[in-house]
Amino acid sequence: MPIRVLPPQEAGKIAAGEVVERPASVVKELVENALDAGATSISVEVREGGLSLIRVVDDGAGIPPSELPLAFQRHATSKIGSLDDLQRLSTLGFRGEALPSIAAVAEVTLVSRTAGDSSGAYVVLRRGQIVEEGTRGAPPGTAVAVRRLFAEVPARLKFLKSPRTELAHIHNMLGQLAMSRPGVRFRLLVDGRRGFESPGSGRLIDVLVAWHGGQTAARLLEVGGETGGLWGYVSPPELARATRADISLFVNGRWVQARSLAYAIEEAYQGLLPPGRHPLAALHLRVPPADLDVNIHPAKAEVRFRRERDIFALVQKGVRETLTGHLTVPSVVSGAAMPHLPTDGGDASRGFAAPAAPGLFPAAAMPAPGPAAVAQTAPATGARLPVMRVLGQMDATFIVAEGPDGIYLVDQHRAHERVLYERMAGGARRVDGDGEGHEGGLETQLLLEPLVLALSPRQTAFLPAAMATLAALGFDLEPFGEGTYLLRAAPALLPQDQLVAAVSTLVDELLESEVAGDLRERARRGLACRGAIKAGQALSPAEMRELLVQLESTASPLLCPHGDPIIVHLSKAQLERQFGRG
């Protein structure tokens, strides 16, 4: 094929892909333009996840009528005049690519009025070309309506997620922008209903209350002060998350994706968080513009620091000092996640309706105790377990057992995780106290008093899509006001004090899933991990024997649902060599 110049319309659509990835990208670009115009109030309206309509209205400086057509020409900008201006950049946008990129893949109507004009001016664009312009009445500021996004770019449209998922990305984008500018009032309307609103008080903690809820925000720890180079809030270790989605970083008021800074925050929690758990953080950095390069990413999502080591140390030290200054001795909840045998007695304080849930290891399945009791398992064939005799427990974490060819160490958490996972994935059908069976063999218990769940706007937007998955796992949720749900029933394997965190974590994990069909699978793994006995929990000999019996009945007893090994074997020959007998 010979070299040729692409038609302007096709080149514009291709170039737009660098800036406009999904509906949330449009929201980001338009809101950033409003912030650069000095807006103090920004309203965003979306319909069908932003595919049919995105409307952004601000009270900023507006655009003079003579400049409206120019605003849609590529690389037309009022932010910089030369390359040297990048070294002292204070605006969010500067390339002049946002409006022409959006107009290349959607229908755009822009109405704007400056404070000195008596009426507003408007332009209408289709396929990147102005098809109508004129004057009309309008309040001071700018209103941009984007319709039929990607309608004429089917190759881009088919790679988008469901409207619920795209809406969750818009929620997240607007929440990050609200945290980046606490002094600006943000409002989101979703299909005619209020989705999120920040007060614009100028206090970051007020935005965090609107974003994470009052209960979560009240527990956050303040880092530094607003007059220093580092300020914001981080969570105490016990308020950890399952993903890194709630780590928000802002440099000179710009929301950025900075891996090194996110790593610095997690390094500050070293030794305070278990594996797989991540902090919640909203941190602002002030850096001299000359020490910052913001021109390294098409969507301006990444930045480069001239003195990256110093910035890393500043963040790590600031967060660590905050954490060490607030550390307290954690309280111990009796029987929080211990496996209960029938001889332990019932526990009526856990908030479940009678009859009390049976232990994790039912009495009917318990082998008779004895000094030489052996777990009734078949000889090792393929992925089966060998016959093992329980000897004891090491470090309250590993079950030590003797087998036909040496010693076996069994990770108790991963073993129980495998048992629970396969029970949910289609094991024997279980029946709860009311005689009703539940999908996947899990017992579900009604709560004596419903628990109130305050979810973030991002979680609330996605929850309807995950409701069927959560219901199949035993969670009975019903709406209870804006951003709030009532939990009326839950899987019996979860302790009362873990229910709120379990729902929030599962929703976050499901939201991170890239494939709709993977929702149930991720939920099962997450629930099995939360419900399994933990490392550091002492087990009786009878409990250890029964756990091995149940592990043997699973289809894959050698690996946990996350693919990690459950059993380590130390052969007799290895022991003999260590003792010099070989």
Secondary structure, 3 states (H helix, E strand, C coil): CCCCCCCHHHHHHHHHHHHCCCHHHHHHHHHHHHHHCCCCEEEEEEEHHHCCEEEEEECCCCCCHHHHHHHCCCCCCCCCCCHHHHHHCCCCCCCCCHHHHHHHCCEEEEEEECCCCCCEEEEEEECCEEEEEEEECCCCEEEEEEECCCCCCHHHHCCCCCHHHHHHHHHHHHHHHHHHCCCCEEEEEECCEEEEECCCCCCHHHHHHHHHCHHHHHCCEEEECCCCCEEEEECCHHHCECCCCCEEEEECCEEECCHHHHHHHHHHCCCCCCCCCECCEEEEECCCHHHEECCCCCCCCCCEECCHHHHHHHHHHHHHHHHHCCCCCCCCCCCCCCCCCHHHCCCHHHCECCCCCCCCCCHHHCCCCCCCCCCCCCCCCCCCCCCCEEEEEECCCEEEEEECCEEEEEEHHHHHHHHHHHHHCCCCCCECCCCCECHHHCCEEEEEEEEEEECCHHHHHHHHHHHHHHHHCCCEEEECCCCEEEEEEEECCCCHHHHHHHHHHHHHHHHHCCCHHHHHHHHHHHHHHHHCCCCCCCCCHHHHHHHHHHHHCCCCCCECCCCCECEEEEEHHHHHHHCCCC
